[in-house]
């Protein structure tokens, strides 16, 4: 699939332009002619892959809004073709307008919505595709789309909140590094020159600070370079550097795992298909290994609760509750209950984390400044005692 930039003239001679995402030039020309547009120029964009990555990052927010709109309009009794026309007219982006036109054409030709959305950009992802397919098969498409919107809005909310929680501590950390650099490049050299002129015997603390101060700029430069390289290689793992973030990210993964599992089971998707879909959505390695073990158990005809109980990722109480729910055939309800529990725990951690980290950073900065003050003032006091 390529991204094509086109210019064309309509039946009234009005110039139009836009973007279209399709396999080849012939398909793009046929699509334009089917819209009564006469192409003047058509060329593939240079930054196609970069543009696709940018659109994919915006996909979660976009599809949460679209799923909410389609689900609400379906509940109101509007037919799908009318809904697609409304979406097309409300889109401010000409590229998205063209894509909704393509979806409209495929639905009108008799295709399912899940099939028509496969080539959409930004891509809806396996979660949206699975829920749409399940909703179409069970006749509950409106309910499935509203559940998709709820889940994606919740995930987007937690992602934004985690970034917001990290902002102020990172700002304090940057200020602490600036203070450290100022001390090492301005304060320490000034006192070092003063003490060298007096030929005084310096305390161990002062000598240690002087040696440390001369190497701090190089250490800071090395930290910045290594941090930049690590961020470019894997931005998702940068949050693990912050103390305490592992537990928050684990809580987010637990909530997402239970919430998605509950959505898939309640939508009527078979258990093995649920596990395969979760494996394609989740990225945490512990969960991937757990899902592999669960798939093996399902294929061999065994229960999944012993696998969950033997896993260190899921809390023991939660695994036992899932075992009871599996015996009673209420696995979806129990996963939904655990998702709510983990959501509340995650919100509590997100409330407490910035307070604790801010206090630790402030105490650390105050302690360092106090240590520097004591180390620099001790020789000054010692010199003052020798003045007649």
N, C-alpha and C positions, 0 to 999 in steps of 0.2 A: 504494500500500500504506500502511495506517495501523496504528498500534499501539492496540489496544483493551484496556481494563481491565474485567474482568467479575467478577460475583459470581453464584453459582448454587447450587442445592440438588440433591444427588444422590438416588438412589432410596431411600436410607435416611434422608433428611431432614437429612443433614449439610451444613453450609455450606462451600462451597469458593470460592476466588477465584484470580485469576491474570491473565496477559497473553497476548494472541494477536495475531499480526501477519498481517493479511489485507486484502483490497481494500475490503470494505464491511461494513455492519452485518448485512445478510442472510446473508452468508457466515459471519460470526462466530457468528450465532445457529444456523445449520445445523450448524456444527462442534460447538457445545456440545450440541445435541440428539442428534447422532450419538454422543456420549459418554454418553448418558443423564443429561445435566445440564439442569436447568430454570432458565433465566436469570432473575435478579431485577433486575440492573442491568447496563448495557453502555454505556460511553462512551469516546470517543477521548481519548487522553492529550494534554495541552497541549504538553509538551516532547518531541514525537515525533522531530523532526530531531536534537535534541541527544542524545537517547537512542541513536538509530541511529549517530551519529558515535562515541559512547562505546563501543558494542558493536563497531563496525568496528575500532577501535584494539586491541581485545582479540582480534580474530579470528585473528591469526597463531599465538598461543600456544594458543588453543582448538582450532584445526583441526589443529595438529601433534599434540596429544594424541588427538583423535578419530581422525585417520588412523592413528595408531599402534595404537589399540585395535581398530579395525575390521580393519586389515590382519592383526594378530596373531590375532584370532579367526577370520578367514577361513582363514588358514593352518592353524589347528587343526581345520578341517573343519566349523565351525558354519554353518548356513544364515543368509542375510542377515536374514530376519524375526526369528530368534532373537537375532541380534546387536543389532538395533534395539530389541527388548524389553529387553535388558540395558542398553543405553545409556539408555533411558528411566527405568528403575528406579534407575540409579546417579546420575542428574542431581539435584543438590540445588536447582537453580533451576526453579521451576514453569513459567516461560516456556519454557525449553529443553525441559522434559518435554513440554509441549504441542506444540512444534515437531517433536520426534522422533515423537510420535504421528501428526502429519500426514504425515511422511515414511513412517512404517510403513504408513499407509492407502494412500498412492500406490504404494508398492512392492507391496502386496498386490493393488492394482487392476491391476498389470501394467506400471507405469512403470519406467524405468531409474532407478538411483540418481542419476546426473547430472541428470536431469530433476527428481527429487524434491527435490534440494538447492538448486534455483535461487532459491527464495523464503526460504531459511533466513537467520536473523539470529543471530550475525554472519555476513555473507556469506562463502562459502568462497573467492571470488576466481577469476580466470581460470585460474591455475595449477592449483589443486585440481580445478576443473571439467574442464580439458583432460586431466589425468592420469587422472581417474576415467572419462571417456569413452573414452580410449585403452585403459585397463585392461579395461573392459567389452567393447569390440570385439575385443580380442586374447585375452580369457579369462585375463588376468593381473592381475585387480583387486587381489588381496592384495599382489603385488609392487609395483604402482604406488602403492598407498596407503602402503606402508612407505617407498618412495622419497620420496613427498611429505612424510612425517613427518621423514625424515632432512634433507631440504633446508630445511624450515621451521624445524626446531630449530637448524640451522646458522646460518640467517639471524638468528634470534632471539638466538642466542649472540653473534654478531658485533655486533648492534645494542646489546645490553646491555654488551658489552665496550668498545665505543667510548664509550658514555655513562660507563662507569666510568673509562676512561682520562682523560676530560675533567674528571671531578669534582675531583680533587686540584689540577690546575693552575688551574681556575676558583676554587677555594677560596683558593689562594695569591694569585691576581690580586685577589680581593675584599679580602684582608688588606692587599695592597699599596695598594689604593685607600683603605682606611681609614687606613693610616699616612700616606698623602699628604694626606688631608683633615685629620688631626690636626695635622700639621706646618703646614699652611696656615692653620688656624683658631686654633691655640693657640701653637705655637712661634714662627712668624714674627712675629705681632703683638707678642709679648712682647719679642723682640729689637729689633723696629723702634722700639718706644717707648723702649727703653734707648738705642739709638743716636741717636735724635732729641734726647734730653736732653743728650747729650755733645757734640752738634754736630760729630761726627767725620767726616772724609772717608772714605767707605766704598769698599772695592775694587769693581771691576766685577762680580766674581762675586757678592758680597753684594747689590749693588743689583739684579742680575738675578734673584736668588732672591726678593728682596722684591717685585719687580714680578710675578714669576710666582706667588708665594704669594697675592697679593690676587685673582688671577683663577682660581686652581685650583678653588675651590668652585663657581663658575659653569660651568667647563668640565666638572667631574664631573657636575653636574646635567644639563647638556646631553647628555653621553654616556649617562647612565642613561635619559633620556627617549627619545633616538634608538634606543638598544638595545631598550627596551621596545616601541616602535612597530614596529621591524623584526621582533622576535620574534612580535608579534601578527599581522603580515602574512604572514610566511613563517618558521615555526620550523625547517624543514628546512635552510634556507640559513644559519642562524646558526652552524653548525659551521665554515663556510668562513672566518669571521673569525679563528679560531685559526690561528696559523702552523703549516704542515706538515700540516694536516688535509686539504688538497686531495688529497695523494698517498694518504692512507689511504682517503678516500672513493672515489677512483678505483680503488684496489685492490679495495675491496669490490664496486664495480660490475662490474669485470672478472671477479671470481670468480662473482658472481651470474649474469652473462651467459653464461659458459661452462658453469656447472653446470646452468642451466635449459635451455640449448640441448642439452646432452648428454642430459638427462632426456627432453626432448620427442622427439629423434631416436630414442633407444633404445626409446621407447614406441611407435614406429611412426607418429608423426604426420608428415604430408607437410611438406616443407621450407617451402613458402610459408605453410602454417598455423602452423608453428613461429615464423616471423618475425612473423606477425600477433599471435600470442599474446605473444611477447616484447615487442612494441611496446605492448601493453595492460598489461603488468606493470611494465616498467622506466620510470623517470621521468627519467633523466639525458638532457639534450638531445643530447649528443654521440652517445649510443647510439641515440637515436631517429632522428637523421639517418643514422647508419650502417645501421640496419635498413631505412630507406626506400630507400637505394641498393641494399641486398642484395635487397629485394623487386623492384625494377626489373630487376635482373640476372636473377633467377629467371624473371620473366614474359617476358623477352626470350630466354630459353633460354641465358643465359651462366652461367659459373661464378661462385661468390661469392668465391673466394680472391683474384682481382685487386682486388676491392672492399676486402677486409680488408687487403691489402698496401698499398693507397693511403691507408688510414685512419691518422691519427696517434694514435688511441685505443688500438689494439691494438699490442703490441710487435712489431717486425719479425720476430724469430725465431719468435714464435707464429704470425704470419700465414703464414710460409713452411711451417711444420709443418702448418698447416691446408690449405695448397695441396696438399701431398703426400698428406695423408689424403683429400682430396676426390677426387684421381685414383685412389686405391686403394679408394675406397668405405668408408673407415673414419672418417668424419667424427665420428660419435658418440663413438668411443673417444678420438680426439684432443682433442675438447672436454672430455671427462671428465678426461683427463690434464692439460690446461691448467688446469682448475678446481682440481685438487689443487696444482699449482705456485703459482697465484695465492693459494690459501688459505694455503700455508706462508709466502709473502712477506707476506701481510697480517698473519699472527700475529707474524712477526718485527718488522714496523713497529709493531704495537700494543705489543710488549714494549719497544721502544727509545724510542718517542715520549714517554711520561711522564717518563722519566729525563732526556732532553735538555731538555724544556720546563721541568721543575722546576728544573734547574740554571740555566737562563737566567733564570727568574723570581727565584731566590734571588740570583744575581749582580746582576741589575738592581736589586733592593731594596737590597742591600748597597752598590752603587755610588751610588744616590741618597742613602742615609743618610750615606755618607761625604762626598759632595759638599756636602750641607747642613751637616755638621759642620765641614768646612773653611771654607765660606762664612761661617758664623756665628762661628767662632773666630778667623779672621784679624783682624777689627776689634778683638776683645777683646785679642789679643796686641799689636796696634798701640797700643791705649790703655794697656796695662800698661807699655809702654816709656817713656811720657811721665809716668808717676807718679814723683815724686822720692823 
